[in-house]
Amino acid sequence: MIIGVDYTAAAWQGAGIGRYTRELIAATVPRDRSLRYVLFYAAGGLPPDGPYLRELAALCAANPNVRARPIPLSPRLLTILWQRLRLPVPVEALIGKIDILHAPDFVLPPTRARALLTVHDLTFMVRPETADAGLRRYLMSAVPRSLRRADLVLVDSLATGADLGRLLGVGQERVRLLYPGVNPRFRPLPAAECEPLRAQLGLPKSFLLFVGTLEPRKNLVRLIESFAHLTAGGAYPELSLVIAGRRGWLYAEIFAAVERLGLAERVRFLNFVDESHLPGVYNLARAFVYPSLYEGFGLPALEALACGTPVVTAAVSSLPEVVGDAAVLVDDPLDPAAIAGGIARALSEHERLRAAGPVQAQRFSWDTAASGLIDIYRALAGPRA
């Protein structure tokens, strides 16, 4: 059986779906060498010495059942041809025969094979005000069209599966739950191992941490307002807030909130943090605060739990599935005072949460995800009902 995987996000993106795809495929391909994989990706404009292509080359070198197939078009041009113009050129014309197509990033290219589509979330429908307007219009057209063509649909959480049924009428008989995992490098680390990173990145002595793209769904304006509430009147004088992540869209209000509240000396923006540094950064934080308005899974919250960092997150969408009883859940993420109360509770319950986090995180592993994915591939290759 030959499985074609759209590896474009993995080749281009450092975080999010890119990292999800790299972790999942790297765990899956060595498990059964009788399955062959073609990892294809839009390569136009991609630096040939990029870190994710080096990682892909190493994966192919270690696994003879895997080959990479670059397509000499940019992601934007390929999207225009396949999704906007709907050019009826199947992916097989570019990569050769496949039995299954796995598209891990919301949309399906044209194919003659049986198709597995991953839909990570429905932010563009559940929280449309937080989405980039152009991307929302595109997804509102492309995702339902791809869902109609998919034989099976993968989701990262029960919450997203329910959203698919409620909002787009996807029958649950076509939906398969596949929880993401957490890499073993995310674990409690000795202080001596982390302290050099504090100096390297210029991190404060005591800080709260957020990790994720700077965009409205992450609720960062209210996080900053909650930090102002928490520290009002001289409370927690040693505490800072560190926000780590690339700028996404509609982020101007985030920086404006820092200035409006006079927090320029206590809020630090790190931009993107390399994957190799993330475990140390989580370990150095006094608490991880993730008050997102909606998530299909919430991988940063899981990674923080695995590191033994107390987690504060919102009691919405998939997040209670991920954190269980090992985090402080905020019932109303629209209320900065409620977020501040959750942070105060996490700081006071530090030892309990440090012990509970790694235990909860053990429920999610990439090995388990890989085993489940292979079962889904084999079921999809069987006789049609």
Secondary structure, 3 states (H helix, E strand, C coil): CEEEEECHHHHHCCCHHHHHHHHHHHHHCCCCCCCEEEEEEECCCCCCCCHHHHHHHHHHHHCCCEEEEEECCCHHHHHHHHHHCCCCCCCHHHHCCCCEEEECCCCCCCCCCEEEEECCCCHHHHCHHHCCHHHHHHHHHHHHHHHHHCCEEEECCHHHHHHHHHHHCCCHHHEEECCCCCCCCCCCCCHHHHHHHHHHHCCCCCEEEEECCECHHHCHHHHHHHHHHHCHHHCCCCCEEEEECCECCCCHHHHHHHHHCCCCCCEEEEECCCCCCHHHHHHHCCEEEECCCCCCCCHHHHHHHHCCCCEEEECCCCHHHHHCCCCEEECCCCCHHHHHHHHHHHHHCHHHHHHHHHHHHCCCCHHHHHHHHHHHHHHHHCCCC
